Amino acid sequence: MDLKLQALVGRNIRRSRLADCLTIEELAFRAQLHPNYLGDVERGRRNPSLTNLKKIADGLKKGVSRE
């Protein structure tokens, strides 16, 4: 994943998380991921796998899409 796309994905995850009034810890628990990993994804420092993107989307109760 190129860095711009990686950063965009992270920003969209953070925006959705904050819109749902969730902390990183709450979303990490829902997604069964470590909070530090999720924070790195939100900051665009990690390239999440499709499996982990699906876990995050499920934790946010959203579908996986381009939008």
N, C-alpha and C positions, 0 to 999 in steps of 0.2 A: 504494500500500500504506500503510495507516495505521501510525503510529509504533510502536504496541504490537505489531502483527503483524510489522513489520520487525525489531524487537528480539527477538521470539520466534524468528523464523527464524534470526537470527544466533546466538542462544544454542544452538539445536538443532544448527546446523552446528559450532559450537565444541565442544559436548559430544560429537558424533560423531567429530570430528577427534581430540580428546584420548583418547577411548575406543580409537581405533585407533593411539594413540601416534605421531601425525603432527605435524610442525611445520607452521606456516602455509606455509613455503616448499615443503615436500614436497607439501602438498595443492595449492598454487598451480601447481606444476609439473605435477602429474597433471591438473588442471583446465584447464591452459593459460590461467591468469589471473595477473595481477600480484599479488604478496604484499600490497602495500599496499591494493589493491582488496579482496582477501579479508579482510584485517584490518578494514577499514571495514564490510564486510558483517557480520562477526561482532559488531562493536560496535553494529550497528543504525544506522550512519551512511549506508549506501548502500542503495538500493532495487534489488536485483538483478533483471535481466530473467529471463524464463522460460528463455531459452537459457543464461544463466549459472548459474541454479539447477540445470539439467540437467547442466551441466559439473561443478559442485560435487558433485552426487549421484553422478555417474559416478566422480569422483575418490575419493569415499568408498566406492564400490562398494555404493551404496544406491539404492533407488528413490525417486522423487519422490512424496510422499504427504502427507496432513494430519498424520500421527503424528510 
